Amino acid sequence: MINFKNITFTKIKQSLQVKKPWDDVIIFVLNVLIAIPLFLIAHENLIELNWAFNLDRILLFITLLLVIQLVLRLLRTIIIICVFAYILVLFYGTIIGNYGFESIYEDYDSMIYTMSDNPFPQDIIVSKLLPFPNKSLILNAIEYKNPKVRNFAVMATTKDFRDIRGYSEYRTIIQCFAVFKEINKRWNYVSDPKSGDYIATASESLNYFSGDCDDHSILMAACVRAIGGTPRLIHTKGHIYPEILIGSMNDLETVNFLIKNVLFVKESAGKQLHYHIDERNQIWLNLDYTASYPGGPFMFEEILGALTLN
């Protein structure tokens, strides 16, 4: 039987302590990871003194390292406990195929990449911290491996654009556009219950092709991914819509020609394509239910969050 009287804070602290020098290694790695984004924010917001060899910025970075190191050392025990708990969560996420080590690396890498070329780097951190609405429910609802979803997507590819020749490199994108056409011509907008958000699974939406913007986005993303496309969901103020990865600007030129001259000639006549360019200069094309062709006008411009499905 455990004698709780003999359990003290000091004993708990000792049992959780990491042996040297690993505790210092953990703190130093955390220091660098925190200091880099903070330096980018300070660099953009503090007046440059224009010292020779950028000594003012070098001094700024060293100062940040020292201050963060001091704070982390003062909070050594609780910081290390939190790090281990976080590692366990990421390990679990990696095992079950959810948010894991690869995801956290990609998020940090893209955040730093974007911050380094942005006049308001602090806004990037804020946008990354903003939660994507109903993220876990949406991820579970995107049933791209469900046979019903896969079969519908395959059926859509046999109904439209099946005989397009000479664009084998863009076959998957063309087939995803066939899915877009099949879903959007059937989609019937129906609001959620007044009691709150209702997240329909992709297979459920296939019954009546009805629901609100998140239901449409879930179905579109599931079908696109089921046949090899790369979708993502964009969160704006009061709206969620899907996009598809096109590739480079050269790919966009080809896709633009296909949409305007081969696939959606009437729908896109005299209109332009609407897309976003991410931090890696990749092109994402709008697939919203409000659009009559891939790359139709955005309902809302300001992006509050993105959920990419690799």
C-alpha positions in Angstrom: 0.0 0.0 0.0 1.3 3.4 -0.9 2.0 5.7 2.0 1.1 9.2 0.6 2.5 10.9 3.7 6.0 10.0 2.6 5.5 11.5 -0.8 6.9 15.0 -0.9 7.3 17.6 -3.6 11.1 17.2 -3.3 10.9 13.4 -3.9 8.6 13.9 -6.9 11.0 16.5 -8.3 13.9 14.2 -7.8 12.2 11.3 -9.5 11.4 13.4 -12.5 14.8 15.0 -12.9 16.8 14.2 -16.0 20.4 13.3 -15.4 23.1 15.7 -16.6 24.1 16.7 -19.2 20.7 15.7 -20.9 18.7 18.3 -18.9 21.0 21.1 -20.2 20.8 19.6 -23.8 17.0 19.7 -23.6 16.9 23.3 -22.3 19.4 24.4 -25.0 17.4 22.9 -27.8 14.2 24.5 -26.5 16.1 27.8 -26.2 17.1 27.8 -29.9 13.6 26.7 -31.1 12.0 29.6 -29.1 14.7 32.2 -29.8 14.5 31.9 -33.6 10.9 33.0 -34.1 11.2 35.6 -31.3 14.3 37.0 -33.0 12.4 37.3 -36.3 9.6 39.2 -34.5 12.1 41.5 -32.8 14.1 42.0 -36.0 11.0 43.3 -37.9 9.7 45.4 -35.0 12.8 47.1 -33.5 14.6 50.0 -35.2 17.8 48.9 -36.9 20.9 50.7 -35.7 22.8 49.8 -38.8 26.0 48.8 -37.0 28.8 47.3 -39.0 28.6 43.6 -39.8 25.0 43.7 -38.4 26.4 43.6 -34.9 23.2 45.1 -33.5 21.2 42.1 -34.7 23.8 39.6 -33.6 23.8 41.2 -30.1 19.9 41.1 -30.2 20.0 37.3 -30.9 22.6 36.6 -28.2 20.6 38.7 -25.7 17.4 36.7 -26.5 19.3 33.4 -26.1 20.6 34.5 -22.7 17.3 35.7 -21.4 15.4 32.6 -22.6 18.1 30.3 -21.2 17.7 32.0 -17.8 14.0 31.6 -17.8 14.1 28.0 -18.9 16.7 27.2 -16.2 14.5 28.8 -13.5 11.5 26.6 -14.7 13.7 23.6 -15.4 11.6 20.9 -13.7 8.2 21.9 -15.0 9.6 22.6 -18.5 11.2 19.1 -18.8 8.0 17.5 -17.5 6.0 19.3 -20.1 8.5 18.3 -22.8 8.2 14.6 -22.0 4.4 14.8 -21.9 4.5 16.6 -25.3 6.8 13.9 -26.7 4.5 11.2 -25.5 1.5 12.9 -27.2 3.4 13.3 -30.5 4.6 9.6 -30.3 0.9 8.5 -29.9 -0.1 10.8 -32.7 2.6 9.3 -35.0 1.5 5.8 -34.2 -2.2 6.3 -34.9 -1.5 8.4 -38.0 -2.7 11.7 -36.5 -0.6 14.8 -35.6 2.9 13.5 -34.9 6.6 14.3 -35.1 6.6 14.8 -38.9 3.6 17.2 -38.6 5.2 19.3 -35.9 8.5 19.5 -37.9 6.6 20.6 -41.1 4.6 23.2 -39.1 7.6 24.7 -37.5 9.6 24.7 -40.7 6.8 26.4 -42.6 6.3 28.9 -39.8 9.9 30.0 -39.8 10.1 30.0 -43.6 7.0 32.3 -43.8 8.1 34.5 -40.9 11.5 35.2 -42.4 9.8 36.8 -45.5 6.9 38.6 -43.8 6.8 42.2 -42.4 4.5 41.0 -39.6 6.0 37.7 -38.4 4.1 37.9 -35.1 0.8 37.5 -37.1 2.1 34.1 -38.4 2.5 32.8 -34.9 -1.0 34.0 -34.0 -2.5 32.3 -37.1 -0.7 29.1 -36.3 -2.1 29.2 -32.7 -5.6 29.8 -33.8 -7.5 26.5 -33.6 -9.1 25.0 -36.7 -12.8 24.7 -36.0 -13.8 21.1 -35.1 -10.4 19.8 -36.3 -10.5 16.3 -34.8 -14.2 15.8 -35.9 -13.4 16.9 -39.4 -10.3 14.7 -39.7 -12.3 11.7 -38.6 -15.1 12.6 -41.0 -12.8 12.7 -44.1 -13.3 9.0 -44.8 -11.2 8.7 -47.9 -10.6 5.0 -47.3 -14.3 4.3 -47.0 -15.3 2.1 -50.0 -18.5 4.1 -50.5 -16.5 7.3 -50.8 -13.8 5.7 -53.0 -16.5 4.2 -55.3 -18.3 7.5 -55.8 -15.0 9.3 -56.6 -14.1 6.5 -59.1 -17.6 6.7 -60.7 -17.2 10.5 -61.1 -14.0 10.0 -63.1 -15.9 7.8 -65.6 -18.6 10.4 -66.2 -16.6 13.5 -67.0 -13.3 14.2 -68.8 -12.5 10.5 -69.3 -11.3 11.0 -72.9 -8.9 13.9 -72.4 -5.7 13.0 -74.3 -2.2 14.4 -74.1 -2.1 15.4 -70.4 -1.1 12.1 -68.6 1.0 14.1 -66.2 -2.2 15.9 -65.0 -4.5 12.8 -65.0 -5.1 12.9 -61.3 -5.9 16.6 -61.2 -8.3 16.2 -64.2 -10.0 13.3 -62.4 -10.2 15.4 -59.2 -11.9 18.1 -61.3 -14.4 15.5 -62.5 -15.2 14.8 -58.8 -15.6 18.6 -58.2 -18.0 18.8 -61.1 -20.1 15.8 -59.9 -20.3 17.0 -56.3 -21.0 20.7 -57.0 -23.7 20.1 -59.6 -25.6 18.0 -57.0 -24.8 20.0 -53.8 -27.7 21.4 -51.8 -26.9 23.8 -49.0 -28.6 23.0 -45.7 -27.8 24.8 -42.5 -26.8 23.0 -39.3 -29.2 22.6 -36.4 -29.7 25.6 -34.2 -28.1 23.7 -31.3 -24.7 23.9 -32.8 -22.3 22.5 -35.5 -23.2 19.2 -37.1 -20.3 17.5 -38.7 -21.4 15.0 -41.3 -19.0 12.3 -42.5 -18.2 12.0 -46.1 -20.2 8.8 -46.5 -23.2 10.3 -44.8 -23.1 13.3 -47.2 -23.2 11.0 -50.2 -26.7 10.0 -49.3 -28.3 13.3 -50.2 -25.4 15.6 -51.2 -26.7 18.2 -48.7 -25.2 20.1 -45.8 -23.3 23.3 -45.0 -19.8 24.4 -46.0 -17.9 22.1 -43.7 -19.9 19.1 -44.8 -19.2 20.0 -48.5 -15.5 20.5 -47.7 -15.3 17.1 -45.9 -16.9 15.3 -48.8 -14.8 17.1 -51.4 -11.5 16.5 -49.5 -12.3 12.8 -48.9 -13.1 12.1 -52.6 -10.1 14.1 -53.9 -7.8 12.2 -51.5 -9.5 8.9 -52.3 -8.2 9.1 -55.9 -4.7 10.4 -55.2 -5.2 14.2 -55.0 -3.9 16.4 -52.2 -6.6 18.6 -50.7 -6.6 21.1 -47.8 -9.4 22.9 -46.0 -9.3 26.7 -45.5 -10.9 28.4 -42.5 -12.1 31.9 -43.0 -14.5 34.0 -40.9 -17.7 31.9 -40.7 -16.7 29.7 -43.6 -14.7 26.6 -44.6 -13.9 25.6 -48.1 -11.6 23.0 -49.9 -8.6 23.6 -52.1 -6.5 21.2 -54.2 -2.8 21.2 -54.7 -1.9 22.1 -58.3 1.9 22.4 -58.0 4.2 25.1 -59.4 3.4 28.2 -61.5 4.2 26.2 -64.6 1.6 23.6 -63.5 -0.9 26.4 -63.0 -0.4 27.6 -66.6 -1.3 24.2 -67.9 -4.2 23.8 -65.5 -5.5 27.2 -66.5 -5.4 26.2 -70.2 -7.3 23.0 -69.4 -10.0 24.7 -67.4 -10.6 27.5 -69.8 -10.2 25.6 -73.1 -11.1 22.0 -72.4 -12.8 21.2 -69.1 -14.9 24.1 -68.0 -15.1 26.3 -71.1 -18.6 27.8 -70.6 -18.3 28.2 -66.8 -14.9 29.9 -66.9 -15.5 32.1 -70.0 -14.1 35.6 -69.4 -13.2 34.8 -65.8 -9.9 34.2 -64.0 -8.7 31.5 -61.7 -8.5 32.1 -57.9 -5.8 30.4 -56.0 -3.4 30.7 -53.0 0.4 30.4 -52.9 1.7 28.8 -49.7 5.0 29.3 -48.0 6.7 26.8 -50.3 5.4 28.6 -53.4 2.9 25.8 -54.2 -0.4 26.6 -55.8 -3.7 25.7 -54.2 -6.9 26.1 -56.3 -10.3 26.9 -54.9 -12.9 24.1 -54.9 -15.7 25.8 -53.0 -19.3 24.8 -53.5 -20.0 28.5 -54.5 -17.7 28.0 -57.5 -19.0 26.7 -60.9 -15.4 25.8 -62.0 -12.2 24.9 -60.2 -10.6 28.2 -59.2 -13.8 30.1 -59.0 -14.1 33.3 -56.9 -13.4 33.1 -53.1 -16.4 33.6 -50.8 -14.0 35.2 -48.2 -10.4 36.2 -48.7 -8.8 36.4 -45.3 -7.4 33.0 -44.2 -7.6 32.2 -40.5 -6.3 28.7 -40.7 -5.5 25.8 -43.1 -5.8 22.0 -42.6 -3.7 20.1 -45.1 -4.3 16.5 -45.8 -1.0 14.9 -47.1 
